[in-house]
C-alpha cells in the first residue's frame, strides 16, 4: 500500500498542479481524521508520512499536567 500512496500523491500533484508537500499534508490530515473516528471523545491524532517510502505512523497526543493541577479521577 505504501507504493500506492506514493503513486497517488504523485498523480494528484501532477493532475492538480500542486506541490507534493501540500498533497502529503492533505493525506496526513485525512488519515488522522479517519483514525479519530476509532476513538470516543475529543482526541488529538497526528499522522507522519515518510515522503520517500510512503510509510506512515499514527500518533495519539496526550496533554500531561502536573499532579498539583487539581484534576480529579473520574
N, CA, C and O atoms as a GROMACS GRO file, in nm:
protein
  296
    1UNK      N    1   0.082  -0.119   0.000
    1UNK     CA    2   0.000   0.000   0.000
    1UNK      C    3   0.087   0.126   0.000
    1UNK      O    4   0.044   0.230  -0.050
    2UNK      N    5   0.206   0.118   0.055
    2UNK     CA    6   0.292   0.236   0.063
    2UNK      C    7   0.329   0.287  -0.076
    2UNK      O    8   0.331   0.408  -0.099
    3UNK      N    9   0.359   0.196  -0.166
    3UNK     CA   10   0.391   0.235  -0.303
    3UNK      C   11   0.269   0.302  -0.367
    3UNK      O   12   0.282   0.400  -0.441
    4UNK      N   13   0.152   0.246  -0.338
    4UNK     CA   14   0.029   0.302  -0.393
    4UNK      C   15   0.007   0.444  -0.342
    4UNK      O   16  -0.040   0.530  -0.416
    5UNK      N   17   0.040   0.468  -0.215
    5UNK     CA   18   0.026   0.603  -0.159
    5UNK      C   19   0.115   0.701  -0.233
    5UNK      O   20   0.073   0.811  -0.268
    6UNK      N   21   0.239   0.661  -0.257
    6UNK     CA   22   0.332   0.748  -0.329
    6UNK      C   23   0.284   0.776  -0.471
    6UNK      O   24   0.292   0.889  -0.520
    7UNK      N   25   0.233   0.673  -0.537
    7UNK     CA   26   0.181   0.690  -0.672
    7UNK      C   27   0.058   0.782  -0.671
    7UNK      O   28   0.042   0.865  -0.761
    8UNK      N   29  -0.027   0.768  -0.571
    8UNK     CA   30  -0.144   0.853  -0.557
    8UNK      C   31  -0.104   0.999  -0.538
    8UNK      O   32  -0.159   1.088  -0.602
    9UNK      N   33  -0.009   1.022  -0.448
    9UNK     CA   34   0.037   1.159  -0.422
    9UNK      C   35   0.097   1.219  -0.549
    9UNK      O   36   0.068   1.334  -0.582
   10UNK      N   37   0.180   1.143  -0.619
   10UNK     CA   38   0.240   1.194  -0.743
   10UNK      C   39   0.134   1.226  -0.849
   10UNK      O   40   0.142   1.328  -0.916
   11UNK      N   41   0.036   1.137  -0.863
   11UNK     CA   42  -0.068   1.157  -0.964
   11UNK      C   43  -0.151   1.282  -0.933
   11UNK      O   44  -0.178   1.362  -1.023
   12UNK      N   45  -0.190   1.299  -0.808
   12UNK     CA   46  -0.270   1.416  -0.770
   12UNK      C   47  -0.187   1.543  -0.788
   12UNK      O   48  -0.238   1.644  -0.836
   13UNK      N   49  -0.061   1.536  -0.749
   13UNK     CA   50   0.027   1.652  -0.761
   13UNK      C   51   0.039   1.698  -0.906
   13UNK      O   52   0.030   1.818  -0.936
   14UNK      N   53   0.059   1.604  -0.996
   14UNK     CA   54   0.071   1.638  -1.139
   14UNK      C   55  -0.063   1.685  -1.197
   14UNK      O   56  -0.069   1.785  -1.268
   15UNK      N   57  -0.170   1.610  -1.165
   15UNK     CA   58  -0.301   1.640  -1.223
   15UNK      C   59  -0.354   1.777  -1.180
   15UNK      O   60  -0.409   1.852  -1.261
   16UNK      N   61  -0.337   1.808  -1.052
   16UNK     CA   62  -0.391   1.934  -0.999
   16UNK      C   63  -0.288   2.047  -0.997
   16UNK      O   64  -0.320   2.160  -0.961
   17UNK      N   65  -0.165   2.014  -1.035
   17UNK     CA   66  -0.056   2.112  -1.039
   17UNK      C   67  -0.033   2.179  -0.903
   17UNK      O   68  -0.026   2.301  -0.892
   18UNK      N   69  -0.022   2.095  -0.799
   18UNK     CA   70   0.010   2.143  -0.665
   18UNK      C   71   0.136   2.072  -0.616
   18UNK      O   72   0.170   1.964  -0.666
   19UNK      N   73   0.203   2.132  -0.521
   19UNK     CA   74   0.327   2.073  -0.468
   19UNK      C   75   0.298   1.942  -0.395
   19UNK      O   76   0.192   1.925  -0.335
   20UNK      N   77   0.394   1.852  -0.402
   20UNK     CA   78   0.379   1.722  -0.335
   20UNK      C   79   0.359   1.738  -0.185
   20UNK      O   80   0.281   1.664  -0.126
   21UNK      N   81   0.428   1.834  -0.123
   21UNK     CA   82   0.415   1.853   0.022
   21UNK      C   83   0.273   1.890   0.062
   21UNK      O   84   0.226   1.849   0.168
   22UNK      N   85   0.205   1.965  -0.022
   22UNK     CA   86   0.067   2.002   0.007
   22UNK      C   87  -0.022   1.878  -0.001
   22UNK      O   88  -0.111   1.860   0.083
   23UNK      N   89   0.001   1.794  -0.100
   23UNK     CA   90  -0.077   1.671  -0.114
   23UNK      C   91  -0.047   1.577   0.003
   23UNK      O   92  -0.138   1.516   0.058
   24UNK      N   93   0.081   1.565   0.041
   24UNK     CA   94   0.115   1.482   0.156
   24UNK      C   95   0.044   1.532   0.282
   24UNK      O   96  -0.007   1.452   0.360
   25UNK      N   97   0.041   1.663   0.301
   25UNK     CA   98  -0.027   1.720   0.416
   25UNK      C   99  -0.175   1.686   0.418
   25UNK      O  100  -0.231   1.654   0.523
   26UNK      N  101  -0.238   1.691   0.301
   26UNK     CA  102  -0.380   1.658   0.291
   26UNK      C  103  -0.405   1.511   0.322
   26UNK      O  104  -0.503   1.476   0.388
   27UNK      N  105  -0.317   1.424   0.273
   27UNK     CA  106  -0.330   1.280   0.300
   27UNK      C  107  -0.311   1.253   0.449
   27UNK      O  108  -0.385   1.174   0.508
   28UNK      N  109  -0.211   1.317   0.510
   28UNK     CA  110  -0.189   1.300   0.654
   28UNK      C  111  -0.310   1.345   0.733
   28UNK      O  112  -0.350   1.278   0.829
   29UNK      N  113  -0.368   1.456   0.695
   29UNK     CA  114  -0.487   1.507   0.764
   29UNK      C  115  -0.605   1.411   0.748
   29UNK      O  116  -0.677   1.385   0.844
   30UNK      N  117  -0.624   1.358   0.628
   30UNK     CA  118  -0.732   1.263   0.604
   30UNK      C  119  -0.714   1.135   0.686
   30UNK      O  120  -0.811   1.083   0.741
   31UNK      N  121  -0.591   1.085   0.693
   31UNK     CA  122  -0.565   0.966   0.774
   31UNK      C  123  -0.589   0.994   0.922
   31UNK      O  124  -0.641   0.908   0.994
   32UNK      N  125  -0.553   1.113   0.968
   32UNK     CA  126  -0.576   1.149   1.108
   32UNK      C  127  -0.725   1.157   1.138
   32UNK      O  128  -0.770   1.110   1.242
   33UNK      N  129  -0.802   1.216   1.047
   33UNK     CA  130  -0.947   1.226   1.067
   33UNK      C  131  -1.011   1.087   1.070
   33UNK      O  132  -1.101   1.062   1.151
   34UNK      N  133  -0.967   0.998   0.983
   34UNK     CA  134  -1.020   0.862   0.982
   34UNK      C  135  -0.986   0.789   1.110
   34UNK      O  136  -1.068   0.713   1.162
   35UNK      N  137  -0.867   0.810   1.162
   35UNK     CA  138  -0.824   0.744   1.286
   35UNK      C  139  -0.903   0.798   1.405
   35UNK      O  140  -0.934   0.722   1.496
   36UNK      N  141  -0.935   0.927   1.406
   36UNK     CA  142  -1.012   0.987   1.515
   36UNK      C  143  -1.146   0.918   1.534
   36UNK      O  144  -1.199   0.912   1.645
   37UNK      N  145  -1.202   0.867   1.427
   37UNK     CA  146  -1.333   0.802   1.434
   37UNK      C  147  -1.329   0.672   1.513
   37UNK      O  148  -1.433   0.620   1.552
   38UNK      N  149  -1.210   0.620   1.537
   38UNK     CA  150  -1.195   0.497   1.614
   38UNK      C  151  -1.205   0.520   1.765
   38UNK      O  152  -1.221   0.426   1.841
   39UNK      N  153  -1.195   0.646   1.807
   39UNK     CA  154  -1.192   0.681   1.949
   39UNK      C  155  -1.313   0.765   1.986
   39UNK      O  156  -1.366   0.840   1.904
   40UNK      N  157  -1.356   0.751   2.111
   40UNK     CA  158  -1.465   0.834   2.161
   40UNK      C  159  -1.408   0.962   2.218
   40UNK      O  160  -1.294   0.964   2.266
   41UNK      N  161  -1.485   1.067   2.213
   41UNK     CA  162  -1.442   1.194   2.271
   41UNK      C  163  -1.347   1.269   2.180
   41UNK      O  164  -1.323   1.232   2.065
   42UNK      N  165  -1.294   1.376   2.235
   42UNK     CA  166  -1.203   1.462   2.160
   42UNK      C  167  -1.060   1.414   2.180
   42UNK      O  168  -1.004   1.428   2.289
   43UNK      N  169  -1.000   1.359   2.077
   43UNK     CA  170  -0.862   1.310   2.084
   43UNK      C  171  -0.777   1.385   1.983
   43UNK      O  172  -0.826   1.430   1.879
   44UNK      N  173  -0.650   1.398   2.016
   44UNK     CA  174  -0.555   1.466   1.927
   44UNK      C  175  -0.472   1.360   1.856
   44UNK      O  176  -0.386   1.297   1.916
   45UNK      N  177  -0.498   1.341   1.729
   45UNK     CA  178  -0.430   1.240   1.648
   45UNK      C  179  -0.342   1.311   1.545
   45UNK      O  180  -0.386   1.406   1.480
   46UNK      N  181  -0.221   1.264   1.530
   46UNK     CA  182  -0.128   1.316   1.429
   46UNK      C  183  -0.079   1.199   1.343
   46UNK      O  184  -0.064   1.087   1.391
   47UNK      N  185  -0.055   1.228   1.218
   47UNK     CA  186  -0.001   1.128   1.126
   47UNK      C  187   0.124   1.187   1.062
   47UNK      O  188   0.123   1.301   1.015
   48UNK      N  189   0.231   1.109   1.060
   48UNK     CA  190   0.355   1.149   0.995
   48UNK      C  191   0.384   1.050   0.882
   48UNK      O  192   0.395   0.930   0.905
   49UNK      N  193   0.396   1.102   0.761
   49UNK     CA  194   0.419   1.017   0.645
   49UNK      C  195   0.559   1.042   0.590
   49UNK      O  196   0.598   1.157   0.566
   50UNK      N  197   0.633   0.935   0.569
   50UNK     CA  198   0.766   0.943   0.509
   50UNK      C  199   0.751   0.974   0.361
   50UNK      O  200   0.685   0.900   0.288
   51UNK      N  201   0.812   1.081   0.317
   51UNK     CA  202   0.796   1.128   0.179
   51UNK      C  203   0.867   1.038   0.078
   51UNK      O  204   0.836   1.043  -0.041
   52UNK      N  205   0.962   0.956   0.123
   52UNK     CA  206   1.036   0.871   0.030
   52UNK      C  207   0.979   0.730   0.019
   52UNK      O  208   0.971   0.675  -0.090
   53UNK      N  209   0.940   0.672   0.134
   53UNK     CA  210   0.895   0.534   0.133
   53UNK      C  211   0.743   0.519   0.131
   53UNK      O  212   0.692   0.415   0.090
   54UNK      N  213   0.671   0.622   0.174
   54UNK     CA  214   0.526   0.613   0.182
   54UNK      C  215   0.477   0.554   0.312
   54UNK      O  216   0.357   0.547   0.337
   55UNK      N  217   0.571   0.512   0.398
   55UNK     CA  218   0.532   0.460   0.529
   55UNK      C  219   0.475   0.573   0.613
   55UNK      O  220   0.515   0.689   0.598
   56UNK      N  221   0.381   0.540   0.699
   56UNK     CA  222   0.328   0.643   0.787
   56UNK      C  223   0.306   0.588   0.927
   56UNK      O  224   0.284   0.469   0.946
   57UNK      N  225   0.313   0.679   1.023
   57UNK     CA  226   0.291   0.645   1.163
   57UNK      C  227   0.179   0.734   1.215
   57UNK      O  228   0.169   0.851   1.180
   58UNK      N  229   0.096   0.675   1.300
   58UNK     CA  230  -0.014   0.748   1.361
   58UNK      C  231   0.016   0.763   1.509
   58UNK      O  232   0.053   0.667   1.576
   59UNK      N  233  -0.001   0.885   1.560
   59UNK     CA  234   0.028   0.915   1.700
   59UNK      C  235  -0.096   0.973   1.767
   59UNK      O  236  -0.168   1.053   1.707
   60UNK      N  237  -0.119   0.932   1.890
   60UNK     CA  238  -0.220   0.997   1.972
   60UNK      C  239  -0.145   1.082   2.073
   60UNK      O  240  -0.062   1.031   2.150
   61UNK      N  241  -0.173   1.212   2.074
   61UNK     CA  242  -0.103   1.302   2.165
   61UNK      C  243  -0.187   1.322   2.290
   61UNK      O  244  -0.309   1.335   2.284
   62UNK      N  245  -0.119   1.325   2.403
   62UNK     CA  246  -0.183   1.343   2.532
   62UNK      C  247  -0.133   1.473   2.594
   62UNK      O  248  -0.019   1.513   2.572
   63UNK      N  249  -0.219   1.537   2.672
   63UNK     CA  250  -0.179   1.655   2.747
   63UNK      C  251  -0.140   1.608   2.886
   63UNK      O  252  -0.222   1.552   2.959
   64UNK      N  253  -0.016   1.630   2.924
   64UNK     CA  254   0.034   1.590   3.054
   64UNK      C  255   0.039   1.714   3.142
   64UNK      O  256   0.099   1.815   3.106
   65UNK      N  257  -0.025   1.704   3.260
   65UNK     CA  258  -0.030   1.817   3.353
   65UNK      C  259   0.027   1.771   3.487
   65UNK      O  260   0.020   1.652   3.519
   66UNK      N  261   0.082   1.862   3.565
   66UNK     CA  262   0.135   1.825   3.696
   66UNK      C  263   0.021   1.782   3.790
   66UNK      O  264  -0.094   1.824   3.773
   67UNK      N  265   0.055   1.699   3.889
   67UNK     CA  266  -0.045   1.649   3.984
   67UNK      C  267  -0.112   1.761   4.061
   67UNK      O  268  -0.230   1.751   4.094
   68UNK      N  269  -0.040   1.867   4.091
   68UNK     CA  270  -0.097   1.975   4.170
   68UNK      C  271  -0.197   2.060   4.092
   68UNK      O  272  -0.245   2.161   4.143
   69UNK      N  273  -0.228   2.021   3.969
   69UNK     CA  274  -0.323   2.097   3.888
   69UNK      C  275  -0.466   2.082   3.938
   69UNK      O  276  -0.555   2.152   3.891
   70UNK      N  277  -0.489   1.992   4.033
   70UNK     CA  278  -0.621   1.978   4.092
   70UNK      C  279  -0.718   1.895   4.011
   70UNK      O  280  -0.839   1.910   4.026
   71UNK      N  281  -0.668   1.809   3.926
   71UNK     CA  282  -0.757   1.724   3.848
   71UNK      C  283  -0.806   1.609   3.934
   71UNK      O  284  -0.737   1.562   4.025
   72UNK      N  285  -0.926   1.564   3.905
   72UNK     CA  286  -0.984   1.452   3.979
   72UNK      C  287  -0.995   1.332   3.887
   72UNK      O  288  -1.015   1.346   3.766
   73UNK      N  289  -0.983   1.214   3.945
   73UNK     CA  290  -1.006   1.091   3.871
   73UNK      C  291  -1.155   1.074   3.849
   73UNK      O  292  -1.233   1.097   3.942
   74UNK      N  293  -1.197   1.034   3.732
   74UNK     CA  294  -1.342   1.014   3.709
   74UNK      C  295  -1.394   0.892   3.780
   74UNK      O  296  -1.512   0.861   3.770
   0.00000   0.00000   0.00000
